[in-house]
Amino acid sequence: MTLQEAQETVDRWIKSYGVRYFNELTNMAILTEEVGEVARIIARRYGEQSFKESDKKVDLADELADVLWVLICLANQTGVDLTEALQRNIDKKTSRDKLRHQANPKLK
């Protein structure tokens, strides 16, 4: 699925099942909550925290998809074409950082 297809699919789902998009501020709060859930999994799986019993059945892929879902909602409702935005962002990073990371001794 391309980013454009994902944006279209989420939009169709919202219009078919979700009644309407939550407002932008609500979606921003939801995005923050979902990113926090990803952080919780990462901290326990790859960091030094241990899993609580209630955390053991969480699925990182599902939580990342929740983040992507809300991010797509925000893009849709604010008129952002994620395909174009991502390409512009890659171009910016390439122009700005094409030598920076290769010259970083911390990465070697």
C-alpha positions in Angstrom: 0.0 0.0 0.0 1.4 3.4 -0.9 1.1 6.4 1.3 -1.6 7.9 -1.0 -3.5 4.6 -0.8 -3.2 4.6 2.9 -4.5 8.2 3.1 -7.5 7.3 0.9 -8.2 4.1 2.8 -8.2 5.9 6.2 -10.4 8.6 4.7 -12.9 6.0 3.4 -12.9 4.2 6.8 -13.5 7.4 8.7 -16.4 8.3 6.4 -17.9 4.8 6.5 -17.5 3.9 10.2 -16.1 6.7 12.1 -18.8 9.3 11.4 -16.2 12.1 11.1 -12.6 12.9 12.0 -12.0 13.9 15.6 -10.8 17.5 15.6 -7.1 18.3 15.1 -6.4 19.0 18.8 -8.1 15.7 19.8 -6.1 13.8 17.2 -2.9 15.4 18.4 -3.6 14.3 21.9 -4.4 10.8 20.6 -1.1 10.8 18.6 0.8 11.7 21.7 -0.9 8.9 23.6 -0.1 6.3 20.9 3.5 7.4 20.7 3.7 7.0 24.5 2.4 3.4 24.1 5.2 2.7 21.6 7.7 4.3 23.9 6.5 2.0 26.7 7.1 -1.1 24.6 10.5 0.1 23.4 11.6 1.0 27.0 10.7 -2.5 28.2 11.8 -4.5 25.2 15.1 -2.7 24.4 15.7 -0.6 27.4 16.3 -1.4 31.1 12.7 -1.5 32.3 11.0 -4.8 32.9 7.6 -5.8 31.6 4.7 -5.7 33.9 2.3 -8.6 33.5 -0.2 -6.3 31.8 2.5 -5.3 29.3 3.5 -8.7 28.1 0.8 -9.1 25.4 1.3 -5.8 23.7 2.2 -5.8 20.0 4.8 -3.3 18.8 3.6 -3.6 15.2 0.0 -2.8 16.2 1.1 0.1 18.3 3.2 1.5 15.4 0.2 1.1 13.1 -1.9 3.1 15.6 0.6 5.9 15.4 0.5 5.8 11.6 -3.3 5.8 11.6 -3.6 8.9 13.7 -0.7 10.6 11.7 -2.6 9.9 8.5 -5.8 11.3 10.0 -4.0 14.5 10.9 -2.5 14.7 7.4 -5.9 14.1 5.8 -7.7 16.7 7.8 -5.0 19.3 7.3 -4.6 18.8 3.6 -1.1 17.3 3.7 -0.2 14.9 0.9 2.2 12.5 2.8 3.8 11.2 -0.4 4.9 14.7 -1.4 5.8 15.7 2.1 7.9 12.6 2.7 9.7 13.1 -0.7 10.4 16.8 0.2 11.7 15.7 3.6 14.0 13.1 2.1 15.3 15.6 -0.4 16.0 18.1 2.4 17.8 15.5 4.5 19.8 14.3 1.6 20.9 17.9 0.7 21.6 18.8 4.3 23.1 15.5 5.7 24.6 13.6 2.8 28.1 13.9 4.3 27.3 14.6 7.9 26.5 11.1 9.1 29.4 9.5 7.1 31.8 11.9 8.8 30.5 11.2 12.3 33.0 9.2 14.2 30.3 8.2 16.7 28.6 6.1 14.0 31.7 4.1 13.0 
